[in-house]
Amino acid sequence: MENLIIPANYRSELNLYETQEAISTIKQFFQQALSEQLTLLRVTAPLFVTPESGLNDNLNGVERPVSFDMLAIEDSNIEIVHSLAKWKREALGKYEFPVHTGLYTDMNAIRRDEELDNLHSIYVDQWDWEKVIEAKDRNTQVLHHHVQLIYQSLLNTEYIVCEHYPIIQPFLPKEIGFITSEQLLLRYPHLSAKERENAIAKEMGAVFIQGIGNVLSDGQAHDHRAPDYDDWTLNGDLLYWCDTLNCAIELSSMGIRVDEEAMRRQLAIRGCEERAELPFHKALLADELPLTIGGGI
């Protein structure tokens, strides 16, 4: 935990009991707000999948999943999920969700290779959501609209928390800014990607950085993304500036998911075209899976 930061003279405004109570309030209210804003139905999600299903995400391509065998299944190999991006899309098709509706779930996972600090743990607990869209919805306007809906849910939740605990003051700006990762590079050409995130978040208060995964004009990607779930031109991260930790905090990573063209292009860029033969990818190529937008919060 060498990267853990405890600011000098830091003191929590709530005691431990009040903190647990506040966490419960936040989770209960936010899931309702998110569901109403995005027209989502809560479902139960898996904690583990088989590698052969193709449903586990590779994240940056280097993280090792936690795996185990099952007594009930001979020669079995089961993996704890890294994320649910692919499973959610398959579920939307299997459950026959109507267009412009979707699902959300309280997603739990273990990421054994996380670098631990104030913002990262090997244990993941987040809201995951996914909704069905049409081909005509695969554009920046629809992406930004959903960012705005999610941010409004966050603002509404902040209001409830401050009403319950007057000692806590609102900190989220009323508006969120938008910028692409290429625009961000041109704005701060001498900073690293993480330094650029901190600079723009401090400047705007809250910002959505669009376009994570594609190579930028400096020959580097702003950050790595798996090639087979987000479309790298229609995804991004929602950040806000945290004065307490003096850094940007990612509140959500989300995006419009790959269609056939985007998936083939991105698999080729990563040199892993053979993954197109996995069940999930074959179903996508056969038009058995709906077009979707989704993310985690």
C-alpha positions as CSV (number, residue, x, y, z in Angstrom):
1,M,0.0,0.0,0.0
2,E,2.9,2.3,-0.7
3,N,0.7,4.4,-3.0
4,L,-1.9,5.1,-0.3
5,I,-2.2,8.8,0.5
6,I,-3.5,10.1,3.8
7,P,-3.6,13.9,3.7
8,A,-2.2,15.7,6.7
9,N,-4.7,16.6,9.3
10,Y,-7.5,14.6,7.5
11,R,-10.5,13.9,9.6
12,S,-13.7,12.2,8.4
13,E,-16.9,14.3,9.0
14,L,-18.8,11.1,9.8
15,N,-18.0,8.4,12.3
16,L,-17.8,4.7,11.2
17,Y,-21.5,4.0,11.9
18,E,-22.6,7.1,10.0
19,T,-20.3,6.2,7.2
20,Q,-21.8,2.8,6.7
21,E,-25.3,4.3,6.9
22,A,-24.3,6.9,4.3
23,I,-23.0,4.2,2.0
24,S,-26.3,2.4,2.2
25,T,-28.2,5.6,1.5
26,I,-26.1,6.3,-1.5
27,K,-26.4,2.8,-3.0
28,Q,-30.2,2.7,-2.5
29,F,-30.8,6.1,-3.9
30,F,-28.3,6.0,-6.8
31,Q,-29.6,2.7,-8.2
32,Q,-33.1,4.1,-8.3
33,A,-32.0,7.4,-9.9
34,L,-29.9,5.5,-12.5
35,S,-32.7,3.1,-13.3
36,E,-35.2,5.9,-13.8
37,Q,-32.8,8.1,-15.9
38,L,-31.7,5.3,-18.2
39,T,-34.8,3.0,-18.2
40,L,-33.1,0.0,-16.6
41,L,-34.2,-3.1,-14.9
42,R,-32.1,-4.7,-12.1
43,V,-30.8,-8.2,-12.7
44,T,-28.4,-10.6,-11.0
45,A,-25.0,-11.1,-12.6
46,P,-22.5,-13.9,-12.5
47,L,-19.4,-13.8,-10.3
48,F,-17.5,-16.3,-12.5
49,V,-17.5,-17.6,-16.1
50,T,-15.5,-20.1,-18.2
51,P,-12.7,-18.9,-20.4
52,E,-14.2,-20.8,-23.3
53,S,-17.4,-18.6,-23.2
54,G,-15.4,-15.5,-24.2
55,L,-17.4,-13.5,-21.7
56,N,-14.6,-12.5,-19.4
57,D,-13.0,-9.2,-20.3
58,N,-9.2,-8.8,-20.9
59,L,-9.2,-5.2,-19.7
60,N,-5.7,-4.0,-20.7
61,G,-4.7,-7.4,-21.9
62,V,-2.2,-8.2,-19.2
63,E,-4.3,-8.7,-16.1
64,R,-4.5,-12.3,-14.8
65,P,-8.0,-13.5,-13.8
66,V,-8.4,-15.4,-10.6
67,S,-9.2,-19.0,-11.5
68,F,-10.2,-22.2,-9.8
69,D,-11.6,-25.7,-10.5
70,M,-14.9,-27.1,-9.5
71,L,-15.3,-30.4,-7.6
72,A,-18.6,-31.0,-9.5
73,I,-17.1,-30.6,-13.0
74,E,-14.1,-32.7,-13.9
75,D,-11.1,-30.8,-15.4
76,S,-13.0,-27.5,-15.1
77,N,-11.4,-24.1,-15.1
78,I,-13.5,-21.2,-13.9
79,E,-12.5,-17.5,-13.9
80,I,-13.7,-14.7,-11.6
81,V,-15.0,-12.0,-13.9
82,H,-12.9,-8.8,-14.5
83,S,-16.0,-7.0,-15.8
84,L,-19.4,-7.7,-17.2
85,A,-19.3,-5.8,-20.4
86,K,-19.7,-8.8,-22.6
87,W,-22.1,-10.7,-20.3
88,K,-24.5,-7.8,-20.1
89,R,-24.7,-7.6,-23.9
90,E,-25.4,-11.3,-24.2
91,A,-28.0,-11.0,-21.4
92,L,-29.8,-8.2,-23.2
93,G,-30.3,-10.3,-26.2
94,K,-31.1,-13.5,-24.3
95,Y,-33.7,-11.7,-22.2
96,E,-35.1,-9.9,-25.3
97,F,-34.9,-6.4,-23.8
98,P,-36.7,-3.8,-26.0
99,V,-34.7,-1.1,-27.8
100,H,-33.8,1.9,-25.5
101,T,-34.3,-0.2,-22.3
102,G,-31.6,-2.1,-20.4
103,L,-30.3,-3.7,-17.2
104,Y,-28.2,-2.8,-14.3
105,T,-26.5,-4.9,-11.7
106,D,-24.4,-4.6,-8.5
107,M,-21.2,-6.0,-10.0
108,N,-18.6,-7.7,-7.8
109,A,-15.2,-8.9,-9.0
110,I,-11.6,-9.6,-8.0
111,R,-8.7,-8.0,-10.0
112,R,-5.6,-9.6,-8.6
113,D,-3.2,-7.4,-10.5
114,E,-4.5,-4.0,-9.5
115,E,-1.9,-1.5,-8.1
116,L,-3.4,-0.6,-4.7
117,D,-4.0,3.0,-3.7
118,N,-6.8,5.3,-2.5
119,L,-8.8,4.5,-5.6
120,H,-8.0,0.9,-6.5
121,S,-8.6,-2.4,-4.7
122,I,-8.4,-6.0,-5.8
123,Y,-12.1,-6.1,-4.8
124,V,-14.5,-4.4,-7.2
125,D,-18.0,-3.3,-6.2
126,Q,-19.7,-1.1,-8.7
127,W,-22.9,-0.5,-10.6
128,D,-22.8,-1.9,-14.1
129,W,-25.4,-1.0,-16.7
130,E,-26.1,-1.7,-20.4
131,K,-29.0,-0.8,-22.7
132,V,-30.1,-1.7,-26.2
133,I,-29.7,1.0,-28.9
134,E,-30.2,1.1,-32.7
135,A,-27.5,1.5,-35.4
136,K,-28.5,5.2,-35.8
137,D,-27.7,5.7,-32.1
138,R,-24.0,4.9,-32.6
139,N,-22.8,8.5,-32.5
140,T,-21.2,11.1,-30.2
141,Q,-24.6,12.9,-29.5
142,V,-26.1,9.7,-28.0
143,L,-22.9,9.0,-26.0
144,H,-22.9,12.5,-24.5
145,H,-26.6,12.4,-23.7
146,H,-26.1,9.3,-21.6
147,V,-23.1,10.9,-19.9
148,Q,-25.4,13.8,-19.0
149,L,-28.0,11.4,-17.6
150,I,-25.5,9.6,-15.4
151,Y,-24.0,12.9,-14.2
152,Q,-27.5,14.1,-13.2
153,S,-28.0,10.9,-11.3
154,L,-24.7,11.6,-9.4
155,L,-25.8,15.2,-8.7
156,N,-29.2,14.0,-7.4
157,T,-27.5,11.5,-5.1
158,E,-25.1,14.2,-3.8
159,Y,-28.1,16.4,-3.0
160,I,-29.7,13.6,-0.9
161,V,-26.5,12.9,1.0
162,C,-26.1,16.6,1.8
163,E,-29.7,16.7,3.0
164,H,-29.2,13.7,5.3
165,Y,-25.8,15.0,6.6
166,P,-25.7,18.8,6.6
167,I,-22.1,18.8,7.7
168,I,-21.2,17.5,4.1
169,Q,-21.1,20.2,1.5
170,P,-21.8,19.7,-2.2
171,F,-18.6,19.5,-4.3
172,L,-19.7,18.4,-7.8
173,P,-20.0,21.2,-10.4
174,K,-23.4,21.7,-11.8
175,E,-22.2,21.1,-15.4
176,I,-19.8,18.5,-16.9
177,G,-17.4,19.4,-19.7
178,F,-16.5,17.3,-22.7
179,I,-13.1,16.8,-24.5
180,T,-11.6,14.1,-26.7
181,S,-8.3,12.4,-25.8
182,E,-6.7,13.9,-28.9
183,Q,-7.8,17.4,-28.0
184,L,-6.5,16.8,-24.5
185,L,-3.1,15.8,-25.9
186,L,-2.9,19.0,-28.0
187,R,-3.9,21.1,-25.0
188,Y,-1.2,19.6,-22.7
189,P,1.4,18.1,-25.1
190,H,4.2,18.0,-22.5
191,L,2.2,16.1,-19.9
192,S,1.7,12.4,-19.5
193,A,-1.8,10.9,-19.9
194,K,-2.5,10.8,-16.2
195,E,-1.1,14.3,-15.7
196,R,-3.4,15.5,-18.5
197,E,-6.4,13.9,-16.8
198,N,-5.5,15.8,-13.6
199,A,-5.0,19.1,-15.4
200,I,-8.3,19.0,-17.2
201,A,-10.3,17.7,-14.2
202,K,-8.9,20.5,-12.1
203,E,-9.7,23.1,-14.7
204,M,-13.2,21.9,-15.4
205,G,-14.2,20.3,-12.1
206,A,-15.9,17.4,-13.9
207,V,-15.2,16.2,-17.4
208,F,-15.8,13.4,-19.9
209,I,-12.7,12.4,-21.9
210,Q,-13.8,10.7,-25.1
211,G,-11.8,8.2,-27.2
212,I,-9.9,5.8,-25.0
213,G,-7.9,3.0,-26.7
214,N,-7.0,4.5,-30.1
215,V,-3.5,5.6,-30.9
216,L,-3.2,9.4,-30.7
217,S,-1.0,11.7,-32.8
218,D,2.0,11.2,-30.5
219,G,1.9,7.5,-31.3
220,Q,0.5,6.5,-27.8
221,A,-3.0,5.6,-26.6
222,H,-4.4,7.8,-23.8
223,D,-5.1,4.5,-22.0
224,H,-5.5,0.9,-23.0
225,R,-8.9,-0.8,-23.5
226,A,-9.8,-4.3,-24.6
227,P,-10.5,-4.4,-28.3
228,D,-13.8,-6.3,-28.2
229,Y,-16.3,-4.4,-26.1
230,D,-16.0,-0.6,-26.4
231,D,-15.7,1.2,-29.7
232,W,-12.6,3.3,-29.1
233,T,-14.0,6.3,-30.9
234,L,-17.3,6.3,-28.9
235,N,-16.2,5.6,-25.3
236,G,-14.6,7.5,-22.5
237,D,-14.1,8.2,-18.8
238,L,-16.1,10.5,-16.5
239,L,-13.7,12.3,-14.1
240,Y,-14.1,14.9,-11.3
241,W,-11.4,16.8,-9.4
242,C,-11.0,15.8,-5.8
243,D,-9.5,18.5,-3.6
244,T,-8.9,16.1,-0.7
245,L,-6.6,13.7,-2.7
246,N,-5.5,16.5,-5.1
247,C,-6.2,14.4,-8.1
248,A,-8.8,13.4,-10.6
249,I,-11.1,10.5,-9.7
250,E,-12.8,8.3,-12.3
251,L,-16.5,8.1,-11.5
252,S,-17.5,6.1,-14.6
253,S,-16.0,4.3,-17.6
254,M,-18.5,3.8,-20.4
255,G,-19.1,3.7,-24.1
256,I,-21.0,2.5,-27.1
257,R,-20.0,-1.1,-27.8
258,V,-18.3,-2.4,-30.9
259,D,-20.3,-3.4,-34.0
260,E,-18.8,-5.9,-36.4
261,E,-16.6,-3.3,-38.2
262,A,-15.2,-1.8,-35.0
263,M,-14.5,-5.1,-33.4
264,R,-12.6,-6.5,-36.5
265,R,-10.6,-3.3,-36.8
266,Q,-9.7,-3.2,-33.1
267,L,-8.8,-6.9,-33.0
268,A,-6.5,-6.4,-36.0
269,I,-4.8,-3.4,-34.3
270,R,-4.1,-5.6,-31.3
271,G,-3.0,-8.5,-33.4
272,C,-5.6,-10.9,-31.9
273,E,-7.9,-11.6,-34.8
274,E,-8.2,-15.3,-33.6
275,R,-10.4,-14.1,-30.8
276,A,-13.1,-13.6,-33.4
277,E,-13.7,-17.4,-33.1
278,L,-14.7,-17.2,-29.5
279,P,-18.5,-17.8,-28.9
280,F,-19.2,-14.2,-27.9
281,H,-17.5,-12.8,-30.9
282,K,-19.1,-15.3,-33.3
283,A,-22.5,-14.3,-31.9
284,L,-21.7,-10.7,-32.5
285,L,-20.5,-11.3,-36.1
286,A,-23.7,-13.3,-36.7
287,D,-25.9,-10.4,-35.6
288,E,-27.2,-12.4,-32.7
289,L,-26.3,-9.7,-30.2
290,P,-28.0,-6.3,-29.9
291,L,-26.1,-3.1,-30.4
292,T,-25.6,-1.5,-26.9
293,I,-24.2,1.2,-24.8
294,G,-23.0,0.6,-21.3
295,G,-20.5,1.1,-18.6
296,G,-19.6,0.9,-14.9
297,I,-20.0,3.4,-12.1
